[in-house]
């Protein structure tokens, strides 16, 4: 699980705030895995995730003076990583293509047990924005209001993107909304190809 | 059956490529070099202007930038008000107008997001983008309002924005 909750000592934070490389390196090494994972989940691309992570750390170190300690440091950093990833999607001019209809698509619902490998493959097939919203909501614990603020959109936008992500995942996993048999269906389709 | 969060959270982290910290130092040095080069270029340009007996125009001096941004912000607010007034009358949406408006609103949302993190130079460009997008959005609403007034041009299917 991404470790944005990892603790950071006041000494390291103060050193980094003062521009100290030692403190900044501690921050970097503490959060690089979490930052890279979030960037990779949102962009779906190794190289893009690498650039997003590095740009996010550079941005964070430039703006360390703005961090006031109201939330854990990792949460502040996480919002910068998420913003950088969203900006990357727009800079690549792929942003508009990645938005999907704002219509609501059913309830959030549940999912049956799915093998990690199946879920990874299904995630890779999702459009970037619904996948990003899905990850921010379910894994990073963002609320719809927080995601909306991050994206500069409404709460209903966040909800519809999440619903769309659920629907797409179910579709890929061949999980009926009410009666799901996901992993077997995907496995069968893979076996048929082998 | 289990919640999506329980299915997603156990997925493994991705390991970043090694050497990230050193790469970050290199990127930082490159950024610093670019800033120095940019500063040197501006200083050289200012020297040349002075040597030629010319003064920089107000809109290229650093002190003028906030004023330019303030004007753009004011223009953006005016367009927001125009748009708010137009919305009740814009009822003649066809597919083209509706999709254009939706795309413009998406672009605006991203520009608004980027404005949260922009420095002064970037903010000027982003506010210019915002005003341009707002102009286009007002235009689509004016077209939709015109189509509503003239039923002969009204599309068969209406879309709500």
Boltz contact constraints between the chains, C-beta under 6 A:
constraints:
  - contact:
      token1: [A, 1]
      token2: [B, 9]
      max_distance: 6.0
  - contact:
      token1: [A, 25]
      token2: [B, 21]
      max_distance: 6.0
  - contact:
      token1: [A, 28]
      token2: [B, 21]
      max_distance: 6.0
  - contact:
      token1: [A, 32]
      token2: [B, 16]
      max_distance: 6.0
  - contact:
      token1: [A, 32]
      token2: [B, 20]
      max_distance: 6.0
  - contact:
      token1: [A, 33]
      token2: [B, 13]
      max_distance: 6.0
  - contact:
      token1: [A, 36]
      token2: [B, 14]
      max_distance: 6.0
  - contact:
      token1: [A, 36]
      token2: [B, 16]
      max_distance: 6.0
  - contact:
      token1: [A, 37]
      token2: [B, 13]
      max_distance: 6.0
  - contact:
      token1: [A, 37]
      token2: [B, 14]
      max_distance: 6.0
  - contact:
      token1: [A, 40]
      token2: [B, 14]
      max_distance: 6.0
  - contact:
      token1: [A, 54]
      token2: [B, 24]
      max_distance: 6.0
  - contact:
      token1: [A, 54]
      token2: [B, 27]
      max_distance: 6.0
  - contact:
      token1: [A, 57]
      token2: [B, 24]
      max_distance: 6.0
  - contact:
      token1: [A, 90]
      token2: [B, 110]
      max_distance: 6.0
  - contact:
      token1: [A, 96]
      token2: [B, 103]
      max_distance: 6.0
  - contact:
      token1: [A, 96]
      token2: [B, 106]
      max_distance: 6.0
  - contact:
      token1: [A, 99]
      token2: [B, 106]
      max_distance: 6.0
  - contact:
      token1: [A, 110]
      token2: [B, 1]
      max_distance: 6.0
  - contact:
      token1: [A, 110]
      token2: [B, 3]
      max_distance: 6.0
  - contact:
      token1: [A, 111]
      token2: [B, 4]
      max_distance: 6.0
  - contact:
      token1: [A, 111]
      token2: [B, 7]
      max_distance: 6.0
  - contact:
      token1: [A, 112]
      token2: [B, 1]
      max_distance: 6.0
  - contact:
      token1: [A, 114]
      token2: [B, 7]
      max_distance: 6.0
  - contact:
      token1: [A, 116]
      token2: [B, 11]
      max_distance: 6.0
  - contact:
      token1: [A, 138]
      token2: [B, 4]
      max_distance: 6.0
  - contact:
      token1: [A, 138]
      token2: [B, 5]
      max_distance: 6.0
  - contact:
      token1: [A, 138]
      token2: [B, 8]
      max_distance: 6.0
  - contact:
      token1: [A, 139]
      token2: [B, 8]
      max_distance: 6.0
  - contact:
      token1: [A, 139]
      token2: [B, 9]
      max_distance: 6.0
  - contact:
      token1: [A, 152]
      token2: [B, 109]
      max_distance: 6.0
  - contact:
      token1: [A, 152]
      token2: [B, 112]
      max_distance: 6.0
  - contact:
      token1: [A, 152]
      token2: [B, 113]
      max_distance: 6.0
  - contact:
      token1: [A, 153]
      token2: [B, 109]
      max_distance: 6.0
